[in-house]
Amino acid sequence: MAKKIRTERRFRGVRIPTGSHPAIRRIKRQGHEPSIHGNKFWKSSALLIDYLKRNPPEHCKRVLDVGCGWGISGIWCARELGAKVTSVDADPEVFPYLQATADLNGVETEHLVSRFEKLSTRKLEKYDMLIAADICFWDELVKPVTNLVNRAVKAGVKQILIADPERSPFFEIAERCADKHCAEVVEWRTRGSVEASGAIMVLNNA
């Protein structure tokens, strides 16, 4: 008997398509090929979702999902928190995958193609919460991500959450943010359909 191919999984109320999902396969056939690691669902998104489910945020009307990839964390915020979400990525090729995932969950997010450095204090002023997962994968990202957090704090973003599987650039960013903004690092692990472990930098600025 042929093994059934899994096309999606469910996690904390959200549907996550796999690479075998018909919508994802169709997008691949159309030639959309993300270039900056936006080629699949990254598990640190599950850390964020699980943390937010267990620690419901006070300020989440406007959420910025930075380095969003397929955008599952922001999609969860739109679906479960009723947030108005802007999904940001430097690679425009991720957005067809994000749109397919949003459609699967019956929500919409606003799409914005931008590098971290281009998210000015003025742009960040519009948001209550900034979330990010798996954005600290290169040493060269330490400075731009740290500066993004600095601008977000200055802009009055009330909560900043960055999840990571505990790479060294993440800890360097977290240490700088702890020194300057009293951010803390929380160890986190998920169970269920998505098993993930890592850490979340939590910065409360309310």
SVG drawing of the C-alpha trace seen along z (x, -y; Angstrom):
<svg xmlns="http://www.w3.org/2000/svg" viewBox="-11 -59 41 61">
<polyline fill="none" stroke="black" stroke-width="0.4" points="0.0,0.0 1.4,-3.4 2.3,-5.7 0.1,-8.8 2.0,-12.0 1.4,-14.7 0.4,-18.0 0.0,-20.0 0.2,-20.0 -1.8,-21.9 -0.1,-23.7 -1.8,-25.8 -4.8,-26.5 -2.9,-27.3 -2.5,-25.2 1.1,-24.9 1.5,-23.5 4.4,-21.1 6.3,-21.2 3.9,-18.5 0.8,-20.7 -0.8,-21.2 -0.7,-25.0 3.0,-25.0 3.8,-22.6 1.9,-24.9 4.0,-27.9 7.2,-25.9 6.1,-25.0 5.5,-28.6 9.3,-29.2 9.2,-31.1 12.5,-30.2 13.2,-32.1 16.9,-32.9 17.5,-34.0 16.4,-30.8 12.7,-31.4 12.3,-28.0 10.3,-26.3 8.7,-26.6 11.3,-27.2 10.6,-25.7 11.5,-28.8 8.2,-30.2 6.6,-27.5 8.5,-28.7 7.0,-32.2 3.5,-30.9 3.6,-28.7 5.1,-31.5 2.4,-33.9 -0.3,-31.4 0.9,-30.8 1.7,-34.5 -1.0,-36.5 0.3,-40.0 -1.3,-43.1 -0.4,-45.2 -0.9,-43.4 -3.3,-45.4 -0.5,-46.1 2.2,-43.4 5.3,-43.5 6.6,-40.1 10.2,-40.7 12.1,-38.3 8.8,-36.5 9.5,-33.8 6.3,-31.9 4.9,-34.1 3.3,-31.6 4.0,-33.5 2.3,-36.6 -0.5,-34.5 -1.1,-33.0 -1.3,-36.5 -3.8,-37.6 -5.9,-34.4 -5.7,-34.0 -5.1,-37.5 -7.1,-39.4 -4.0,-41.5 -3.4,-43.6 -0.1,-42.1 2.6,-43.4 4.8,-40.6 8.3,-41.9 11.0,-40.1 13.9,-41.2 13.1,-38.5 9.9,-39.1 9.9,-35.4 8.6,-34.3 5.3,-36.1 3.5,-33.7 4.2,-31.0 3.1,-33.3 -0.1,-34.1 -0.9,-30.4 -0.4,-29.8 -2.5,-32.8 -5.3,-31.6 -5.1,-28.2 -5.8,-29.9 -8.5,-32.3 -6.5,-35.5 -4.7,-38.3 -1.5,-40.1 0.0,-43.2 3.2,-42.4 6.3,-44.6 9.6,-43.9 12.3,-45.5 15.7,-44.9 16.2,-45.4 18.1,-48.6 15.3,-50.2 12.7,-49.8 13.0,-53.4 11.9,-54.6 9.1,-56.4 7.8,-53.2 8.2,-51.3 6.1,-53.8 3.0,-52.3 3.4,-48.9 2.7,-47.6 4.7,-44.4 7.6,-43.2 8.2,-39.5 10.9,-37.5 12.0,-33.9 15.2,-32.5 16.7,-35.8 20.0,-35.5 21.7,-32.9 24.8,-34.9 27.4,-36.9 26.9,-39.8 23.3,-40.1 24.2,-41.0 24.6,-44.7 21.5,-45.3 19.2,-43.2 20.6,-45.0 20.1,-48.4 16.6,-47.4 15.7,-46.5 17.2,-49.9 15.0,-51.8 12.0,-49.8 12.5,-50.6 13.0,-54.3 9.8,-54.1 7.8,-52.9 7.1,-49.4 5.8,-47.8 7.0,-44.3 9.8,-42.7 10.2,-38.9 13.0,-37.2 13.1,-33.3 16.1,-31.3 17.4,-27.7 20.3,-29.2 22.8,-30.2 25.8,-32.3 24.7,-35.5 21.4,-35.3 23.1,-35.3 25.3,-38.2 22.2,-40.3 20.4,-39.3 23.4,-40.2 23.6,-43.7 19.8,-44.2 20.0,-43.0 22.7,-45.5 20.9,-48.4 17.2,-47.6 17.0,-44.9 15.9,-42.2 15.8,-38.7 16.3,-35.3 13.8,-32.6 14.5,-28.9 11.5,-27.4 10.4,-24.0 7.3,-22.9 5.5,-19.5 2.9,-18.2 2.8,-18.3 5.8,-20.6 8.6,-19.7 11.1,-22.6 13.6,-23.9 15.5,-27.1 15.3,-30.5 13.3,-33.7 14.6,-37.1 11.8,-39.0 12.0,-42.8 9.1,-44.6 9.0,-48.3 5.5,-49.2"/>
</svg>
